[in-house]
Amino acid sequence: MDNCLWHPSCLIYILVKEAVMRWIELIHVRSSNKQRMPDMSAFQVNDSPEGLLEMSMYRDATVETDLAIHLTWETSETATDGSQLAFQLVSALKLFGLVHHSVWIEQERRMAFKRNEDRDQLLI
């Protein structure tokens, strides 16, 4: 949402846009037993928290007992200690093994691949 400010000394109308930042939370679970891995297909968020863009789940390509959850946020402030949703997930996932949670703030988004007939080009 845009906010409006008046500069008192020269009466200039300034349109101020709220800064929106993108950040992610990474939750990594390592279980000692494949049978104790959570069934994440049954997991769903009923009320999506404001600012949550995406929740992705990954399994490690080589370690069958590793699971990663990425929560992608776009908000005006970063929850540097983590979101309430992440705290709930971490608490539930501790039953299955070791859990590591971290928060990452996007610095910049620049890379994209463009495909052509000759070769892939990296656009920076």
C-alpha positions in Angstrom: 0.0 0.0 0.0 1.2 3.5 -0.8 1.6 6.1 1.9 1.6 9.9 1.4 3.9 12.3 3.1 4.1 16.1 3.0 7.5 17.7 3.4 6.9 20.6 5.8 9.6 22.9 4.6 8.7 23.1 0.9 5.3 21.5 0.8 6.3 18.8 -1.6 3.9 15.9 -1.9 5.9 12.7 -1.7 4.5 9.3 -2.6 6.2 6.6 -0.5 5.9 3.0 -1.5 6.2 0.4 1.3 9.4 -1.6 0.8 8.5 -5.2 0.2 11.2 -7.8 0.6 11.3 -11.4 -0.3 12.7 -13.9 2.1 12.7 -17.7 2.6 12.7 -20.0 5.6 14.5 -23.3 5.1 13.6 -26.2 7.3 15.8 -29.3 7.0 14.8 -32.6 8.6 17.2 -35.6 8.9 15.7 -38.8 10.2 17.7 -41.9 11.2 14.9 -44.2 9.9 13.1 -44.0 6.6 10.0 -45.5 8.1 9.9 -42.5 10.5 9.8 -39.9 7.8 6.6 -37.7 7.9 4.0 -38.1 5.1 4.1 -34.6 3.8 1.6 -35.3 1.1 -1.1 -35.1 3.8 0.2 -31.8 5.1 -1.7 -28.6 4.2 -2.0 -25.1 5.5 -5.7 -24.2 6.1 -5.3 -20.4 6.4 -2.3 -19.2 4.4 -0.5 -16.5 6.5 -0.3 -13.1 4.9 2.8 -12.8 2.8 3.3 -16.5 2.2 3.9 -16.9 -1.5 4.9 -20.6 -1.7 5.6 -23.7 0.4 7.8 -26.2 -1.4 8.9 -29.6 -0.1 12.0 -31.4 -1.4 13.7 -34.8 -0.7 17.4 -35.2 -0.9 18.5 -36.8 -4.1 20.9 -39.2 -2.3 19.9 -39.3 1.3 16.5 -40.9 1.6 15.9 -39.7 5.1 16.5 -36.0 4.4 13.6 -33.7 3.8 13.6 -29.9 3.2 10.7 -27.4 3.3 11.1 -23.9 1.8 8.6 -21.2 2.8 8.8 -18.2 0.5 7.6 -14.9 1.9 7.1 -11.4 0.5 6.4 -8.9 3.3 7.4 -5.4 4.4 9.4 -6.8 7.4 11.4 -10.0 7.7 10.8 -12.3 10.7 14.5 -12.7 11.4 13.7 -15.4 14.0 11.2 -17.1 11.8 7.5 -17.2 11.2 4.8 -18.7 13.4 4.1 -21.3 10.6 7.8 -22.3 10.6 7.8 -22.7 14.4 4.8 -25.0 14.2 6.4 -27.1 11.5 9.7 -27.3 13.4 7.9 -28.4 16.5 5.9 -31.1 14.7 8.9 -32.3 12.7 11.2 -32.8 15.7 9.3 -36.0 16.3 10.9 -37.4 13.2 14.5 -36.5 13.7 17.0 -33.6 13.7 15.6 -30.3 12.5 17.5 -27.2 11.3 15.6 -23.9 10.6 17.1 -20.8 9.1 15.9 -17.5 7.6 17.4 -16.1 4.4 16.7 -12.6 2.9 16.9 -12.2 -0.8 19.7 -9.9 -1.9 18.9 -9.7 -5.6 17.2 -11.7 -8.3 19.2 -11.5 -11.6 19.8 -14.8 -13.3 17.6 -16.4 -16.0 18.4 -18.9 -18.7 17.3 -18.3 -22.3 17.3 -21.2 -24.7 18.3 -20.9 -28.3 19.2 -23.4 -31.0 23.0 -23.2 -30.5 23.4 -23.3 -26.8 22.0 -22.2 -23.4 22.8 -18.6 -22.6 23.1 -17.2 -19.1 21.5 -13.8 -18.9 22.9 -11.6 -16.1 
